[in-house]
Amino acid sequence: MAANPTLSNRPIISSELSEGVSVPASWRVKQLVFIALTALVAFYYALGGYRSPANESRSIDQYVLSPADFVGFALIGVLIWLTTPAAWTVAMTTFQEAIRRRWVTVLLGFALVMLGVSTLFTFMATGEVQKFLRDYGLGFTLILTLITAIFLGTALIPPEIERRTIFTILSKPVTRLEFLIGKYIGLLFVLAMNLAFMIVVFILAYSVFVIRQEQGLANALVADGSGVSRLGLAFDAWNLAKALMLDFGTLSIMAAFAIMLSQFTTGITAIILSFVVYFLGQSAPYWERLTSGTGDLSQTAKPSLGPGLTAVINFVYFFLPRLDRFDVRERVINDAPIAANYIIKVSSSGVIYAAVLLAIAYFAFSDREF
């Protein structure tokens, strides 16, 4: 009679319990449709979408077509393909859990109230009131959603490990990659929802203010900047919407950065580092001009910096996200149109950066033994 096989004493790793399941054909068809739509946008961009339209020539966005621009489109296609039903379930669960957090609801409510009554703060404007309102709305919206992105991003995965719920999740047909992608997409849904509410409330408040000011003026052609929209209210509203949509690129990068940092450091450290990286990324042009510019500031600073410190600054600058490219408040304030080619090009670079951060997060997460 054969002896019973010896049981192995090797500990079971949670990743060994997860086995992917085949994706339904109907789901793959939907993915291919979205990938085809992404390819159509890339095709439009390649045919001439990288040139500014004639009516938006003030935006000075006549870029040269670069093969790197299309890497972002390819990565979006990869993300769509990797968003399996399991990842989608994780994303929906993450979204539902996030909106049930009291502080997220309170923060969103506070933002909506402050944006709704933003016209009451026009007394602080020393110049044109509309410029003040645009700057206030864009800046306030970005800061409030940035807080949500960083605080939620750093608290998505570590609590699952601490509460041991990760064992239950990964014991189901969910791979670690699907789990990470689902968490990230769920966070993006939360940020998109918050940003959409803020866009609607702010643009409505801004529009009501402009309309009332225009009706109160005896002659709308003689505008002193107190309320009359120089290029039209429709232009202002659309420009504001595009600027706020570009802010979503900043939020996507910072969300990926927060998730990545949460795999290496504690929550409070990840939050602090995320804010530091955000402010450094916003001031990236300053560091570039400081070490490689030709202006008076660069010429004065270069001798005092020394080669060692200059090399460190260049190294940090190389890895910093160019978040300043997503900040178009100066254009909006000065009535400069935001061209579609600028949005596409900047978004493509943002997708690349976010993909690199998520890849680092996945490699760290996949090597962990729970």
RAGISUL-V460482 format. One line per field, one symbol per residue. psi: psi as a letter, one per 40 degrees, with the letter a starting at -180 (. if undefined). A space follows every 10 residues. Layout:
psi = ???
This chain:
psi = hiiiihhheh ihhddeehhi iihidddddd dddddddddd ddddddeeee ihidefeeef fgihhiddde dddddddddd degidddddd ddddddddee hddddddddd ddddddfdee eeeehebhdd dddddddddd dddddddddd dddefddddd ddeeedddde eighiddddd dddddddddd dddddddddd dddddddddd dddddehdhe dgheeddhhd eidddddddd dddddddddd dddddddddd deediidddd dddddddddd ddeddddddd deieiddddd dddddidddd ddddddddei hgeddehfdd dddefhihid dddddddddd dddddddddd ddddddeih.
